[in-house]
Amino acid sequence: MSEPIADDLPFLTALRRDLHAHPELGFEEERTAGIVARLLEEAGIAVHRGLGGTGVVGTLRAGSGTRAIGLRADMDALAMPETADRPYKSKFAGRMHACGHDGHTTLLIGAARALAKSRNFSGTVHFIFQPAEEGLGGARRMVEDGLFRLFRCDAVYGLHNMPGLDPDEIAVVEGPQLASSDSWHVTLRGMGTHGAKPHLGRDPITAAGTFLAALQTIVGRVVDPLQPAVVSACSVQAGNPKALNVIPDMVEIGGTARAYSPQVRDQLEEEIGRLAQGTAAMFALGAEYRFQRRIPPVVNHPDATSRALGAARDVFGDKVRTAFPPSTAGDDFAFFGQQAPACYVWLGNGPAVDGALHHNTAYDFNDASIGPGVRFWTRLVERELAG
């Protein structure tokens, strides 16, 4: 590890733990954004605030190069309690950094500080600190607010910590990394009646059972078996548990749909709706269907991946994974990838302590990953923007 980065590790570790102790939810990252902006300005980096509400962009230029790239870190925490007992445990009930965004923010600050000192590149790097990754659409908001119009990027890069990989490991893989993350809602409307006289009504609960059983045939019998996809029903609302002799007039069903390709994503939207309407017709019910497109898939661009892979090999040597399974989780970094060639890498976070993975109440970013992560970001800029 280069000496300036090593010298900065005590500061960065303290920063990471401070951010962990003061988690902020999406679009509420006022304290975090303030710290980020202050540290960037102290390093001599131009700062723009307010994109996407609480987003921060730092811009650093060196040399005469014309290429520009973006590096992204997410800042938000999750609305869940922290159960692990640690000195820097969340100070706020019901809020914690359970996905390592405190670490992501720290890594990008560390890289910005190192590059501001060395200026060992020729071109422009934009340090993008994004709010509200956890389901609230912070990346889309930044794009809508003009992120890529104001800050041109010839490529954009994202990083996420990954338990199960050691801190001295990184995965850089071309192609799909994270699935699309969409929500669907089906309402089946019938006619309520006494539970002892079902023939006098139109029963949406029986219809819902048929719909739910048939739902899995979409992935099992309609989607190409070589194309991964997930369709899950996650909510069923009907009737009154205090009125167990009443067949209700309505059932509401909701769930998630995941895919790695735009084509399969389109197919899932169409097939869930077709199944809902077909089930309703079979049982003489009415049906309402809504498919909410939330996050596209994250797909690594070949050129950006090749560039990230070169930097990873410089830092991690033979500890680079070029074969690593994609995740069915989602990340709105995908909206950045629609604006510029993109690559999303997985930085090792060490073993899952006590089985705690992302979004677990005991999860924590591994401080041993700070040095390797900062070094990767720094080396990526040096290679991408070589003079």
C-alpha positions as a Markdown table, in Angstrom:
| # | Residue | x | y | z |
|---|---|---|---|---|
| 1 | Met | 0.0 | 0.0 | 0.0 |
| 2 | Ser | 1.4 | 3.4 | -0.9 |
| 3 | Glu | 2.6 | 5.5 | 2.0 |
| 4 | Pro | 0.1 | 8.4 | 1.8 |
| 5 | Ile | -2.9 | 6.1 | 1.8 |
| 6 | Ala | -1.4 | 4.1 | 4.7 |
| 7 | Asp | -0.8 | 7.3 | 6.6 |
| 8 | Asp | -4.4 | 8.3 | 6.1 |
| 9 | Leu | -5.9 | 5.0 | 7.4 |
| 10 | Pro | -6.3 | 6.1 | 11.1 |
| 11 | Phe | -8.3 | 9.1 | 10.0 |
| 12 | Leu | -10.4 | 7.1 | 7.5 |
| 13 | Thr | -11.1 | 4.4 | 10.1 |
| 14 | Ala | -12.3 | 7.1 | 12.6 |
| 15 | Leu | -14.4 | 8.7 | 9.8 |
| 16 | Arg | -16.0 | 5.4 | 8.9 |
| 17 | Arg | -17.0 | 4.6 | 12.5 |
| 18 | Asp | -18.3 | 8.1 | 13.0 |
| 19 | Leu | -20.5 | 7.7 | 9.9 |
| 20 | His | -21.6 | 4.3 | 11.2 |
| 21 | Ala | -22.6 | 5.8 | 14.5 |
| 22 | His | -24.7 | 8.6 | 12.8 |
| 23 | Pro | -26.7 | 6.8 | 10.1 |
| 24 | Glu | -29.1 | 8.9 | 8.0 |
| 25 | Leu | -32.0 | 7.6 | 5.8 |
| 26 | Gly | -32.4 | 8.3 | 2.2 |
| 27 | Phe | -32.8 | 12.0 | 1.2 |
| 28 | Glu | -32.0 | 12.9 | 4.9 |
| 29 | Glu | -28.2 | 12.6 | 4.7 |
| 30 | Glu | -27.6 | 16.2 | 5.7 |
| 31 | Arg | -24.9 | 15.5 | 8.3 |
| 32 | Thr | -23.1 | 13.0 | 6.0 |
| 33 | Ala | -23.3 | 15.2 | 3.0 |
| 34 | Gly | -22.0 | 18.1 | 5.1 |
| 35 | Ile | -19.0 | 16.1 | 6.2 |
| 36 | Val | -18.3 | 14.9 | 2.7 |
| 37 | Ala | -18.5 | 18.4 | 1.2 |
| 38 | Arg | -16.2 | 19.8 | 4.0 |
| 39 | Leu | -13.5 | 17.1 | 3.5 |
| 40 | Leu | -13.6 | 17.6 | -0.3 |
| 41 | Glu | -13.2 | 21.3 | 0.0 |
| 42 | Glu | -10.4 | 21.0 | 2.6 |
| 43 | Ala | -8.6 | 18.8 | 0.0 |
| 44 | Gly | -8.9 | 21.5 | -2.6 |
| 45 | Ile | -11.6 | 19.8 | -4.6 |
| 46 | Ala | -14.5 | 21.8 | -6.2 |
| 47 | Val | -17.8 | 20.8 | -4.6 |
| 48 | His | -21.4 | 20.9 | -6.0 |
| 49 | Arg | -24.2 | 20.2 | -3.6 |
| 50 | Gly | -27.9 | 19.6 | -3.9 |
| 51 | Leu | -28.2 | 17.2 | -6.9 |
| 52 | Gly | -30.8 | 14.6 | -5.9 |
| 53 | Gly | -31.6 | 16.6 | -2.8 |
| 54 | Thr | -28.6 | 15.7 | -0.6 |
| 55 | Gly | -26.2 | 14.5 | -3.2 |
| 56 | Val | -22.6 | 15.8 | -3.4 |
| 57 | Val | -20.2 | 15.9 | -6.4 |
| 58 | Gly | -16.6 | 16.7 | -6.0 |
| 59 | Thr | -14.6 | 17.5 | -9.2 |
| 60 | Leu | -10.8 | 17.3 | -9.4 |
| 61 | Arg | -8.8 | 18.1 | -12.6 |
| 62 | Ala | -5.1 | 17.6 | -13.3 |
| 63 | Gly | -2.9 | 17.8 | -16.4 |
| 64 | Ser | -4.3 | 18.4 | -19.9 |
| 65 | Gly | -6.2 | 15.2 | -20.5 |
| 66 | Thr | -9.7 | 15.5 | -21.8 |
| 67 | Arg | -11.2 | 12.2 | -20.5 |
| 68 | Ala | -13.6 | 12.4 | -17.6 |
| 69 | Ile | -14.8 | 9.6 | -15.3 |
| 70 | Gly | -17.2 | 9.3 | -12.4 |
| 71 | Leu | -16.7 | 7.3 | -9.2 |
| 72 | Arg | -19.9 | 6.7 | -7.1 |
| 73 | Ala | -20.5 | 6.0 | -3.4 |
| 74 | Asp | -23.9 | 5.7 | -1.8 |
| 75 | Met | -24.4 | 7.4 | 1.6 |
| 76 | Asp | -27.7 | 6.3 | 3.0 |
| 77 | Ala | -28.6 | 3.9 | 5.9 |
| 78 | Leu | -31.5 | 1.6 | 6.5 |
| 79 | Ala | -34.5 | 1.9 | 8.7 |
| 80 | Met | -33.7 | -1.0 | 11.0 |
| 81 | Pro | -32.3 | -1.4 | 14.6 |
| 82 | Glu | -28.6 | -2.3 | 15.2 |
| 83 | Thr | -28.4 | -5.3 | 17.5 |
| 84 | Ala | -24.6 | -5.8 | 17.7 |
| 85 | Asp | -22.8 | -4.2 | 20.6 |
| 86 | Arg | -19.9 | -2.2 | 19.3 |
| 87 | Pro | -18.3 | 1.1 | 20.5 |
| 88 | Tyr | -19.5 | 2.9 | 17.4 |
| 89 | Lys | -23.0 | 1.5 | 17.4 |
| 90 | Ser | -25.8 | 3.6 | 15.9 |
| 91 | Lys | -26.8 | 6.4 | 18.1 |
| 92 | Phe | -30.3 | 6.5 | 16.6 |
| 93 | Ala | -33.0 | 3.9 | 17.3 |
| 94 | Gly | -34.3 | 2.2 | 14.2 |
| 95 | Arg | -31.5 | 3.3 | 12.0 |
| 96 | Met | -28.3 | 1.7 | 11.0 |
| 97 | His | -25.7 | 1.2 | 8.3 |
| 98 | Ala | -26.5 | -2.4 | 7.5 |
| 99 | Cys | -25.3 | -2.4 | 3.9 |
| 100 | Gly | -21.8 | -0.8 | 4.3 |
| 101 | His | -22.6 | 2.6 | 2.8 |
| 102 | Asp | -20.6 | 4.2 | 5.6 |
| 103 | Gly | -17.6 | 2.3 | 4.2 |
| 104 | His | -18.3 | 3.2 | 0.6 |
| 105 | Thr | -18.4 | 6.9 | 1.5 |
| 106 | Thr | -15.2 | 6.6 | 3.4 |
| 107 | Leu | -13.4 | 4.8 | 0.5 |
| 108 | Leu | -14.3 | 7.5 | -1.9 |
| 109 | Ile | -13.3 | 10.3 | 0.5 |
| 110 | Gly | -9.9 | 8.5 | 1.0 |
| 111 | Ala | -9.4 | 8.3 | -2.8 |
| 112 | Ala | -10.3 | 11.9 | -3.2 |
| 113 | Arg | -7.8 | 13.0 | -0.6 |
| 114 | Ala | -5.0 | 10.8 | -2.0 |
| 115 | Leu | -5.6 | 12.0 | -5.6 |
| 116 | Ala | -5.8 | 15.6 | -4.5 |
| 117 | Lys | -2.3 | 15.3 | -3.0 |
| 118 | Ser | -0.7 | 13.3 | -5.8 |
| 119 | Arg | -2.4 | 14.7 | -8.9 |
| 120 | Asn | -0.9 | 11.6 | -10.6 |
| 121 | Phe | -3.4 | 11.7 | -13.5 |
| 122 | Ser | -4.3 | 13.8 | -16.5 |
| 123 | Gly | -8.0 | 14.5 | -16.9 |
| 124 | Thr | -11.1 | 15.0 | -14.7 |
| 125 | Val | -12.5 | 12.8 | -12.0 |
| 126 | His | -16.0 | 13.4 | -10.5 |
| 127 | Phe | -16.5 | 11.9 | -7.0 |
| 128 | Ile | -20.2 | 11.2 | -6.9 |
| 129 | Phe | -21.8 | 10.8 | -3.4 |
| 130 | Gln | -25.3 | 9.6 | -4.0 |
| 131 | Pro | -28.3 | 9.8 | -1.6 |
| 132 | Ala | -31.1 | 7.3 | -1.2 |
| 133 | Glu | -29.8 | 4.1 | -2.9 |
| 134 | Glu | -32.0 | 2.0 | -0.6 |
| 135 | Gly | -35.2 | 1.9 | -2.7 |
| 136 | Leu | -35.9 | 5.6 | -2.9 |
| 137 | Gly | -34.4 | 6.4 | -6.3 |
| 138 | Gly | -31.5 | 8.7 | -5.4 |
| 139 | Ala | -29.5 | 7.8 | -8.5 |
| 140 | Arg | -32.5 | 8.6 | -10.8 |
| 141 | Arg | -33.0 | 11.9 | -9.0 |
| 142 | Met | -29.4 | 12.9 | -9.5 |
| 143 | Val | -29.7 | 12.0 | -13.2 |
| 144 | Glu | -32.9 | 14.0 | -13.5 |
| 145 | Asp | -31.2 | 17.0 | -11.8 |
| 146 | Gly | -28.6 | 17.0 | -14.5 |
| 147 | Leu | -25.7 | 15.0 | -13.1 |
| 148 | Phe | -24.3 | 13.9 | -16.4 |
| 149 | Arg | -25.2 | 17.1 | -18.2 |
| 150 | Leu | -23.3 | 19.1 | -15.6 |
| 151 | Phe | -20.5 | 16.6 | -15.1 |
| 152 | Arg | -19.6 | 14.8 | -18.3 |
| 153 | Cys | -18.4 | 11.2 | -17.7 |
| 154 | Asp | -16.9 | 9.0 | -20.4 |
| 155 | Ala | -17.2 | 6.1 | -17.9 |
| 156 | Val | -18.7 | 5.7 | -14.5 |
| 157 | Tyr | -17.8 | 3.2 | -11.8 |
| 158 | Gly | -19.4 | 1.8 | -8.7 |
| 159 | Leu | -18.2 | -0.4 | -5.8 |
| 160 | His | -20.0 | -2.5 | -3.2 |
| 161 | Asn | -18.6 | -4.5 | -0.3 |
| 162 | Met | -19.2 | -8.2 | -0.4 |
| 163 | Pro | -19.0 | -10.5 | 2.6 |
| 164 | Gly | -17.5 | -13.9 | 1.7 |
| 165 | Leu | -14.6 | -12.3 | -0.2 |
| 166 | Asp | -11.5 | -11.5 | 1.8 |
| 167 | Pro | -10.5 | -7.8 | 2.2 |
| 168 | Asp | -7.6 | -8.5 | -0.1 |
| 169 | Glu | -9.9 | -9.8 | -2.9 |
| 170 | Ile | -12.0 | -8.1 | -5.5 |
| 171 | Ala | -14.4 | -9.3 | -8.2 |
| 172 | Val | -14.5 | -7.6 | -11.5 |
| 173 | Val | -16.8 | -9.3 | -14.0 |
| 174 | Glu | -18.2 | -8.2 | -17.4 |
| 175 | Gly | -21.9 | -8.5 | -18.0 |
| 176 | Pro | -24.9 | -8.6 | -15.5 |
| 177 | Gln | -24.0 | -7.9 | -11.9 |
| 178 | Leu | -27.4 | -7.1 | -10.3 |
| 179 | Ala | -30.9 | -7.7 | -11.4 |
| 180 | Ser | -33.7 | -5.3 | -12.2 |
| 181 | Ser | -35.9 | -4.7 | -9.2 |
| 182 | Asp | -39.5 | -4.1 | -10.0 |
| 183 | Ser | -42.8 | -4.3 | -8.0 |
| 184 | Trp | -46.1 | -5.7 | -9.2 |
| 185 | His | -49.6 | -5.3 | -7.8 |
| 186 | Val | -52.7 | -7.4 | -8.6 |
| 187 | Thr | -56.2 | -6.8 | -7.3 |
| 188 | Leu | -58.9 | -9.4 | -7.9 |
| 189 | Arg | -62.4 | -8.1 | -7.3 |
| 190 | Gly | -65.3 | -10.4 | -6.8 |
| 191 | Met | -68.5 | -10.3 | -4.8 |
| 192 | Gly | -68.5 | -11.0 | -1.1 |
| 193 | Thr | -70.9 | -13.4 | 0.5 |
| 194 | His | -71.5 | -15.5 | 3.6 |
| 195 | Gly | -68.8 | -18.3 | 3.9 |
| 196 | Ala | -71.6 | -20.8 | 4.2 |
| 197 | Lys | -73.1 | -19.7 | 0.9 |
| 198 | Pro | -70.2 | -19.4 | -1.6 |
| 199 | His | -72.5 | -20.0 | -4.5 |
| 200 | Leu | -74.1 | -16.6 | -4.0 |
| 201 | Gly | -70.8 | -14.7 | -4.5 |
| 202 | Arg | -67.7 | -14.6 | -6.6 |
| 203 | Asp | -64.8 | -15.8 | -4.5 |
| 204 | Pro | -61.5 | -13.9 | -5.0 |
| 205 | Ile | -59.6 | -16.0 | -2.4 |
| 206 | Thr | -59.9 | -19.2 | -4.4 |
| 207 | Ala | -59.0 | -17.3 | -7.5 |
| 208 | Ala | -55.9 | -15.8 | -5.7 |
| 209 | Gly | -54.8 | -19.4 | -4.8 |
| 210 | Thr | -54.9 | -20.4 | -8.4 |
| 211 | Phe | -53.1 | -17.2 | -9.5 |
| 212 | Leu | -50.3 | -17.7 | -6.8 |
| 213 | Ala | -49.8 | -21.4 | -7.8 |
| 214 | Ala | -49.6 | -20.5 | -11.5 |
| 215 | Leu | -47.3 | -17.5 | -10.9 |
| 216 | Gln | -44.2 | -19.8 | -10.7 |
| 217 | Thr | -45.0 | -21.2 | -14.2 |
| 218 | Ile | -43.8 | -17.9 | -15.6 |
| 219 | Val | -40.2 | -18.6 | -14.7 |
| 220 | Gly | -40.5 | -22.4 | -14.9 |
| 221 | Arg | -42.3 | -22.6 | -18.2 |
| 222 | Val | -42.4 | -19.3 | -20.1 |
| 223 | Val | -39.0 | -17.6 | -19.6 |
| 224 | Asp | -36.0 | -19.2 | -21.4 |
| 225 | Pro | -34.4 | -21.5 | -18.9 |
| 226 | Leu | -31.0 | -20.1 | -19.7 |
| 227 | Gln | -32.2 | -16.6 | -18.6 |
| 228 | Pro | -32.3 | -16.2 | -14.8 |
| 229 | Ala | -35.4 | -14.6 | -13.4 |
| 230 | Val | -37.3 | -14.3 | -10.2 |
| 231 | Val | -41.1 | -13.7 | -9.6 |
| 232 | Ser | -42.1 | -13.7 | -6.0 |
| 233 | Ala | -45.4 | -12.9 | -4.3 |
| 234 | Cys | -44.6 | -11.1 | -1.1 |
| 235 | Ser | -47.9 | -9.8 | 0.1 |
| 236 | Val | -51.5 | -11.1 | 0.2 |
| 237 | Gln | -54.2 | -9.0 | 1.8 |
| 238 | Ala | -57.8 | -10.2 | 2.0 |
| 239 | Gly | -60.7 | -10.5 | 4.4 |
| 240 | Asn | -60.9 | -9.9 | 8.2 |
| 241 | Pro | -59.4 | -12.4 | 10.7 |
| 242 | Lys | -62.2 | -11.5 | 13.0 |
| 243 | Ala | -64.9 | -12.4 | 10.5 |
| 244 | Leu | -64.1 | -15.9 | 9.5 |
| 245 | Asn | -67.5 | -16.6 | 8.0 |
| 246 | Val | -67.3 | -13.9 | 5.4 |
| 247 | Ile | -65.8 | -14.3 | 1.9 |
| 248 | Pro | -64.4 | -10.9 | 1.0 |
| 249 | Asp | -65.0 | -9.1 | -2.2 |
| 250 | Met | -61.4 | -8.3 | -2.9 |
| 251 | Val | -57.9 | -9.8 | -2.7 |
| 252 | Glu | -54.7 | -7.6 | -3.1 |
| 253 | Ile | -51.5 | -9.4 | -4.1 |
| 254 | Gly | -48.1 | -7.8 | -4.5 |
| 255 | Gly | -44.5 | -8.9 | -5.1 |
| 256 | Thr | -41.2 | -8.4 | -6.8 |
| 257 | Ala | -39.9 | -9.4 | -10.2 |
| 258 | Arg | -36.2 | -9.6 | -11.0 |
| 259 | Ala | -34.3 | -10.2 | -14.3 |
| 260 | Tyr | -30.8 | -9.5 | -15.8 |
| 261 | Ser | -31.9 | -8.5 | -19.3 |
| 262 | Pro | -34.3 | -5.9 | -20.6 |
| 263 | Gln | -36.0 | -8.5 | -22.7 |
| 264 | Val | -36.8 | -10.8 | -19.8 |
| 265 | Arg | -37.9 | -7.8 | -17.7 |
| 266 | Asp | -40.4 | -7.0 | -20.4 |
| 267 | Gln | -41.5 | -10.6 | -20.5 |
| 268 | Leu | -42.2 | -10.7 | -16.8 |
| 269 | Glu | -44.2 | -7.6 | -16.9 |
| 270 | Glu | -46.4 | -8.9 | -19.7 |
| 271 | Glu | -46.8 | -12.5 | -18.3 |
| 272 | Ile | -47.8 | -11.5 | -14.8 |
| 273 | Gly | -50.5 | -9.3 | -16.2 |
| 274 | Arg | -51.7 | -11.9 | -18.6 |
| 275 | Leu | -51.9 | -14.5 | -15.8 |
| 276 | Ala | -53.9 | -12.0 | -13.6 |
| 277 | Gln | -56.4 | -11.2 | -16.4 |
| 278 | Gly | -56.7 | -14.9 | -17.3 |
| 279 | Thr | -57.3 | -16.0 | -13.7 |
| 280 | Ala | -59.9 | -13.2 | -13.3 |
| 281 | Ala | -61.7 | -14.4 | -16.4 |
| 282 | Met | -61.7 | -18.0 | -15.2 |
| 283 | Phe | -63.5 | -17.0 | -12.0 |
| 284 | Ala | -65.7 | -14.3 | -13.4 |
| 285 | Leu | -63.8 | -11.6 | -11.4 |
| 286 | Gly | -62.5 | -8.2 | -12.2 |
| 287 | Ala | -58.7 | -7.6 | -12.2 |
| 288 | Glu | -56.5 | -4.6 | -11.9 |
| 289 | Tyr | -52.8 | -4.9 | -12.6 |
| 290 | Arg | -49.9 | -2.5 | -12.1 |
| 291 | Phe | -46.2 | -3.1 | -12.8 |
| 292 | Gln | -43.8 | -0.5 | -11.2 |
| 293 | Arg | -40.4 | -0.4 | -12.9 |
| 294 | Arg | -38.1 | 0.6 | -10.1 |
| 295 | Ile | -34.5 | -0.2 | -11.0 |
| 296 | Pro | -33.0 | -1.6 | -14.2 |
| 297 | Pro | -30.4 | -4.3 | -14.2 |
| 298 | Val | -26.7 | -3.4 | -13.6 |
| 299 | Val | -24.7 | -4.7 | -16.6 |
| 300 | Asn | -21.0 | -4.1 | -16.7 |
| 301 | His | -19.8 | -2.6 | -20.0 |
| 302 | Pro | -16.9 | -4.5 | -21.7 |
| 303 | Asp | -14.6 | -1.5 | -22.0 |
| 304 | Ala | -15.2 | -0.1 | -18.6 |
| 305 | Thr | -14.8 | -3.6 | -17.1 |
| 306 | Ser | -11.5 | -4.0 | -18.9 |
| 307 | Arg | -10.2 | -0.7 | -17.4 |
| 308 | Ala | -11.4 | -1.6 | -13.9 |
| 309 | Leu | -9.8 | -5.1 | -14.2 |
| 310 | Gly | -6.4 | -3.6 | -15.0 |
| 311 | Ala | -6.5 | -1.4 | -11.9 |
| 312 | Ala | -7.7 | -4.3 | -9.8 |
| 313 | Arg | -4.8 | -6.5 | -10.9 |
| 314 | Asp | -2.4 | -3.7 | -10.1 |
| 315 | Val | -3.7 | -3.6 | -6.5 |
| 316 | Phe | -4.9 | -7.1 | -5.8 |
| 317 | Gly | -2.7 | -9.2 | -8.0 |
| 318 | Asp | -3.8 | -12.8 | -8.2 |
| 319 | Lys | -6.6 | -12.1 | -5.7 |
| 320 | Val | -8.9 | -10.7 | -8.5 |
| 321 | Arg | -12.0 | -12.8 | -9.2 |
| 322 | Thr | -13.0 | -12.6 | -12.9 |
| 323 | Ala | -15.8 | -15.2 | -12.3 |
| 324 | Phe | -18.3 | -14.3 | -9.7 |
| 325 | Pro | -22.0 | -14.9 | -9.6 |
| 326 | Pro | -24.4 | -11.9 | -10.1 |
| 327 | Ser | -26.8 | -11.0 | -7.4 |
| 328 | Thr | -30.6 | -10.9 | -7.6 |
| 329 | Ala | -30.5 | -7.8 | -5.4 |
| 330 | Gly | -30.7 | -4.4 | -7.2 |
| 331 | Asp | -28.8 | -1.2 | -7.1 |
| 332 | Asp | -29.9 | 2.1 | -8.7 |
| 333 | Phe | -26.4 | 2.6 | -9.9 |
| 334 | Ala | -28.0 | 1.1 | -13.0 |
| 335 | Phe | -29.4 | 4.6 | -13.9 |
| 336 | Phe | -25.8 | 5.8 | -14.1 |
| 337 | Gly | -25.0 | 2.9 | -16.3 |
| 338 | Gln | -27.7 | 4.1 | -18.8 |
| 339 | Gln | -25.8 | 7.4 | -19.1 |
| 340 | Ala | -22.2 | 6.2 | -19.6 |
| 341 | Pro | -20.2 | 3.0 | -20.0 |
| 342 | Ala | -20.2 | 1.6 | -16.4 |
| 343 | Cys | -18.6 | -1.1 | -14.3 |
| 344 | Tyr | -19.6 | -2.2 | -10.8 |
| 345 | Val | -17.1 | -4.2 | -8.7 |
| 346 | Trp | -17.3 | -6.2 | -5.5 |
| 347 | Leu | -14.8 | -5.5 | -2.8 |
| 348 | Gly | -14.1 | -8.2 | -0.2 |
| 349 | Asn | -15.5 | -7.5 | 3.3 |
| 350 | Gly | -14.2 | -10.6 | 4.9 |
| 351 | Pro | -16.2 | -13.5 | 6.3 |
| 352 | Ala | -19.8 | -13.0 | 7.3 |
| 353 | Val | -19.5 | -12.6 | 11.1 |
| 354 | Asp | -22.1 | -14.6 | 12.9 |
| 355 | Gly | -23.8 | -15.1 | 9.6 |
| 356 | Ala | -24.6 | -11.4 | 9.3 |
| 357 | Leu | -24.9 | -10.4 | 5.6 |
| 358 | His | -26.2 | -7.2 | 4.0 |
| 359 | His | -29.4 | -5.8 | 5.6 |
| 360 | Asn | -28.8 | -7.8 | 8.8 |
| 361 | Thr | -29.1 | -6.0 | 12.2 |
| 362 | Ala | -25.6 | -7.1 | 13.1 |
| 363 | Tyr | -23.9 | -6.2 | 9.8 |
| 364 | Asp | -20.8 | -4.0 | 9.7 |
| 365 | Phe | -18.3 | -2.8 | 7.1 |
| 366 | Asn | -14.9 | -4.3 | 7.7 |
| 367 | Asp | -12.3 | -1.6 | 8.4 |
| 368 | Ala | -9.6 | -3.9 | 6.9 |
| 369 | Ser | -11.2 | -3.2 | 3.5 |
| 370 | Ile | -10.6 | 0.5 | 3.7 |
| 371 | Gly | -6.9 | 0.5 | 2.5 |
| 372 | Pro | -7.5 | -1.9 | -0.4 |
| 373 | Gly | -10.6 | -0.1 | -1.5 |
| 374 | Val | -9.0 | 3.3 | -1.5 |
| 375 | Arg | -6.0 | 2.0 | -3.3 |
| 376 | Phe | -8.3 | 0.5 | -6.0 |
| 377 | Trp | -10.2 | 3.8 | -6.6 |
| 378 | Thr | -6.9 | 5.7 | -6.7 |
| 379 | Arg | -5.2 | 3.3 | -9.1 |
| 380 | Leu | -8.3 | 3.2 | -11.4 |
| 381 | Val | -8.1 | 7.0 | -11.8 |
| 382 | Glu | -4.4 | 6.8 | -12.4 |
| 383 | Arg | -4.9 | 4.2 | -15.2 |
| 384 | Glu | -8.0 | 5.6 | -16.7 |
| 385 | Leu | -6.6 | 9.1 | -16.8 |
| 386 | Ala | -3.0 | 8.3 | -17.6 |
| 387 | Gly | -1.1 | 11.3 | -18.9 |
